[in-house]
Amino acid sequence: MPYTQNDPTFSEVDSANLESVRDEVVWNEFFVGYPFLDELRRSGVADPYLGGAGMTEPILYARPDGSAIDPAQTITLKRQQITDKLKFYEKGYQSNFPYSDWDIAPNGQGVINAGPSRIFDLYSIFVTGCVQTINTMLEMDSFRHGQNISATVSDDRHKASNGLDEALNNGIDPSLYGNVYKSYGEQLRNGAIGKAINVTPWYAGQPNYGTVAAPATSNPGQIDFDTLIQLSSQCEIWGGKPKLGITNVFGFKAIAKALFAYYRDVEHTNHDIRWDAFTFNGTTFFKDPLAPSAVAQYYIPINGSSGASGNTLLKDGVGSNTATVAFTTPQFFNASNAPVNFSPTNSQLPSNSIIQPSEAVYFLDPSTFKLRTTDKEEWNFGTRKTQQWNNPSMNAIFVKLATNLYCCQPNKNAYAFGFHA
């Protein structure tokens, strides 16, 4: 129906009264926070990047020769390499907005957005939005990967930080995003360094296997006490101290429900159901709305399922998100190269099965991570103003960050996926 303007345009009530507005208050209806990175920072993982062609982390991956002997026995000496390194690179992030200083400008110097008629400082809102955009991208990227596309990696994310999906892998099992990472930190898994940087994921879904010609379907399972103990044990067998647990809000719900079944308050008093976090076997779990999930997309705008599009979507550094989607597992083989129904790594992943990763939970040792943000002010949430040379009022602001998040000892961490909310 065509628009028909009222005549007169405003009623006498509208024209006789000002609107009630609370000055300098803008309600955030979009950004949701970044608990994972906040908790890592509080754990002291920040290690400023001072410059250089890359960032290397030396690793010990093997032992010198040794054996039981007889007295005076002649030993054949053999020196083998036992150390190497992981190598990572600084990754760049930016957020920007163009503006006309006729409309807005720093310190209220725009012609329009100024003076007593200004409700809020629109320029400051844009700058704050840029900072929150970068933090959101980095938070989401911390659950994904930073590698090029390959035969076993389906998406190109080489510009993004080297997140958990590639760190917590063993080069055999697919991750919850369906990728197999044959290397980490430019170091080949299952080669000369063996299993030194391997992490075996734990699949909590249905164990239905199929064939290449007729894949089976495995639906999400239920998180339980045994799965949580399994993950804690995987960390501890390498000497890890998984003090930090991260899962999506809906994964948190599932875990809380599972653990509550083991809880009995015999006095039936003071039932506090506000669980901002809880501790299991020394691991304190926090809920992160941006952590991997199949359900969160229906409640926050991370893809089209929420009805959002364009800049009303929360995006990671490559324009994607952390929603989990179904994928098909490969045919697994044993040490004799014979096909088997389940992964030989004890991950519980079935061969040739369409699985829904659904929710995920991470057991993390914060001391094994590094957040390498540059110490250079210009690239540490610094702002840069550029001007359009042939326009008297047009400018652009860039907010920039150089950083990377990676893990120096992946094997002291663990995670599970494939359970429903």
C-alpha positions, -999 to +999 in steps of 0.1 A: +000+000+000+015+034-009+024+057+019+000+085+026+013+114+047-009+128+074-019+165+069-011+181+092+019+158+098+020+159+136-008+161+161-010+190+185+002+167+213+033+158+193+041+194+184+035+207+220+058+182+238+094+170+236+102+133+235+115+117+267+151+105+260+178+094+284+209+112+274+240+092+264+223+058+269+224+033+240+212-002+248+233-030+234+210-054+215+237-072+195+270-080+210+271-109+235+305-109+251+336-131+249+340-153+281+367-176+267+392-149+259+383-131+291+390-162+312+423-169+293+435-133+300+426-137+336+447-168+337+477-148+325+482-162+290+490-129+274+525-129+260+532-097+240+545-101+205+576-079+201+582-086+164+599-110+141+592-133+111+571-156+133+566-170+168+583-203+177+577-226+206+604-253+212+590-287+220+605-319+234+589-348+215+612-378+221+638-394+244+675-402+242+684-438+239+684-459+271+681-495+282+688-519+311+724-533+309+749-558+322+780-545+340+808-536+315+784-541+286+794-523+254+767-499+242+761-488+207+757-451+208+731-434+188+721-398+190+686-390+177+668-357+174+645-351+204+635-315+201+618-293+174+595-264+174+560-252+166+558-220+145+530-195+142+524-161+127+508-129+138+473-124+123+458-091+115+422-079+123+404-047+114+370-030+117+361+002+100+335+028+093+334+058+069+320+091+081+314+126+071+326+152+096+295+172+086+274+145+105+298+131+132+333+137+144+355+130+174+348+150+206+314+162+193+330+183+165+305+172+138+281+198+126+249+177+132+257+153+160+266+180+185+254+204+211+224+202+234+204+184+207+227+154+206+212+124+224+245+104+222+279+106+206+275+085+174+312+087+166+321+070+199+294+044+194+310+035+160+345+032+175+332+011+204+314-011+179+346-016+160+364-028+191+335-052+200+335-064+164+372-074+166+367-090+200+338-110+186+357-121+156+387-132+177+364-150+202+347-170+174+380-176+156+394-191+188+371-221+183+379-225+147+413-228+128+438-207+109+449-230+081+447-231+043+422-253+025+435-287+018+425-323+010+413-327+047+405-291+056+373-279+039+376-241+044+403-215+039+409-196+072+447-189+069+441-152+078+425-161+112+441-171+145+451-207+151+422-218+173+410-249+192+397-268+162+432-274+147+450-274+181+429-302+195+432-328+168+452-359+161+455-359+123+432-389+120+398-380+134+377-352+120+370-323+143+335-311+152+337-290+120+346-321+099+383-312+093+413-334+098+444-313+106+475-332+095+498-306+110+498-279+137+523-251+140+538-262+107+547-295+124+535-328+108+514-350+131+521-387+133+554-383+115+588-379+131+574-364+162+548-391+167+518-383+189+535-355+207+510-328+197+479-350+192+446-346+209+419-373+204+384-358+204+356-377+222+324-384+202+294-385+225+268-393+198+252-425+186+277-452+174+261-460+140+285-469+113+279-474+076+297-480+043+310-456+017+281-464-006+255-463+022+265-440+051+247-444+084+231-416+104+243-409+140+222-386+160+235-366+190+238-384+223+236-373+259+265-358+279+271-378+311+294-382+341+315-408+323+322-385+293+334-357+317+356-380+336+370-393+302+380-358+292+395-350+325+415-382+323+428-375+288+442-342+301+457-357+333+475-386+316+498-360+300+501-341+332+476-314+322+456-294+348+424-286+330+412-257+352+391-241+325+360-256+310+342-238+281+310-247+264+281-229+248+252-217+270+232-247+257+261-271+263+262-257+298+226-265+302+231-301+292+261-306+315+243-290+344+214-313+339+236-343+337+255-334+369+224-325+388+213-361+385+242-370+408+234-342+432+212-348+463+203-322+488+190-343+517+180-312+536+160-297+507+168-262+517+183-232+499+181-245+463+202-220+444+197-226+407+216-196+395+247-214+381+270-188+365+297-214+366+303-248+382+333-269+390+338-305+382+369-324+393+388-291+395+376-278+362+355-246+364+330-244+335+319-211+319+292-206+294+301-189+262+273-178+238+298-178+209+312-213+215+303-241+190+266-251+191+238-263+169+211-246+190+225-211+197+219-200+161+182-199+168+186-174+196+215-151+186+222-138+151+251-159+139+235-171+107+203-170+087+184-193+110+180-164+134+164-143+106+193-118+105+215-109+075+243-085+065+258-065+094+231-077+118+249-110+119+277-118+143+306-130+122+341-144+127+372-132+110+365-148+076+328-141+076+317-174+089+304-185+124+306-212+151+273-230+143+279-268+140+265-286+110+263-323+100+292-339+082+301-374+071+330-393+088+356-410+066+363-447+064+387-455+092+415-481+089+435-500+115+473-503+117+472-530+090+454-507+067+422-528+069+389-510+071+373-509+105+339-497+118+353-472+143+382-449+145+414-467+158+421-438+181+394-446+207+375-414+198+343-434+194+337-419+159+321-444+136+331-449+099+309-436+071+284-419+093+265-386+089+268-371+123+255-339+139+282-324+161+256-304+180+271-292+213+308-293+224+326-290+257+363-282+263+386-292+291+415-267+289+448-261+308+452-224+305+490-226+311+494-243+277+480-213+257+495-181+245+477-149+234+503-131+213+490-095+209+515-070+195+530-044+218+529-018+190+502+008+198+491+013+162+481-024+160+468-029+195+433-016+190+449+015+175+428+038+153+439+052+119+421+080+101+422+083+064+408+111+043+392+111+008+416+135-010+389+149-033+361+153-008+359+181+018+342+160+045+346+122+040+369+102+062+373+066+073+384+051+106+402+018+109+405+000+143+434-026+140+446-055+160+476-078+155+474-110+175+472-148+175+460-174+199+477-208+199+484-238+222+520-248+230+510-282+246+478-294+229+480-329+245+472-314+280+437-305+267+406-324+256+372-319+242+340-338+233+312-331+208+281-348+196+257-343+225+224-326+224+213-296+244 
